[in-house]
Amino acid sequence: MTKSVFYHAGCPVCVSAEQDIVSLIGSDKVEIVHLGEQKSRIDEAESKGVKSVPALLTPSGNVLHLNFGASISDVKG
C-alpha cells in the first residue's frame, strides 16, 4: 500500500478530521473512504483493524483512531 486510507462516516467530526488529514498529508497521498456511502468497504476496514471512525490506515498498516465519531457497528447500521 502506498497511500494512507482515511475511513469515515460523514459526521461533522469525520468531515473536520478529513479536512485536516488532507491538509497535513496531501490529497495525492490519502484515499478517502466514506463508509456511509461505500458500505461495501466496511468489511475491508474491519479486517484492517478499524474499530471506529474517523480512522487513518497508514501505508505500513497501522490504524490511527481519531476523535471518536462512531463505532464500526454503528456504521453497519
N, C-alpha and C positions, 0 to 999 in steps of 0.2 A: 504494500500500500504506500503510495507516495503522497497522498493528500490526507489531511485530517478530515473527519466526518463529524459534523455538528448535528445532533439529533434534537428535535424539539417538537412541541405540540401546538404552537401558535398562541399560547397565552402571553400576556404582557411581559411577564418575567422572561419567557423564552425569546420573545422578539427583541427585547432590550439586550439580552445576552448575545443573541445572534449578531446584532449590530456591532457590539463591542468585539466579538471574536473576529468578524470580518475586518474590522478596523485594525486589530492587532496583527492578525495573521496574513490577511490579504485574500481577496475573493478567489484568486487563482490557486490558493493552497488549501482551501477548505470546501468540502461538498456539504451543502445544506440539505437536510432531510427533515421535512415536516411530516411527522408520523400521523398527525391528524388527517392529512391529505394522502399520505402514502402508507396506508395501513399494512400493505403487503411487506413492508420493510421492518415491522415490529419484531418479528421472529429473528431477523438478522441482528437488530440492535441488542436484543436479549442474549443472543448467542455470543456477542462480543463483550458482554458484561454490563450493559446499560441497565441500571435499576430504576432510574428516574430521569426526567428531562427538566431542564436542558442538560445535555451531556456532550462532551467532546471526546471523540475517539482519536487518539494520536496515531501517527504513522507507525510507531513502534508497538501499537496495540494496547496502550494504557487508556483507561476510561477516566476522564475527569468529570465528576458530577459537579455542576454549578448551581447556585441558587435554586433550591428545590422548588419546582413548579408543579410537577405531577409525577406520580409513580407510573411505571410501565403498565401496571394492572389498570390504572385509571384511564390510560390512553387506549388500552384494548377495548374499554367500554363494555 
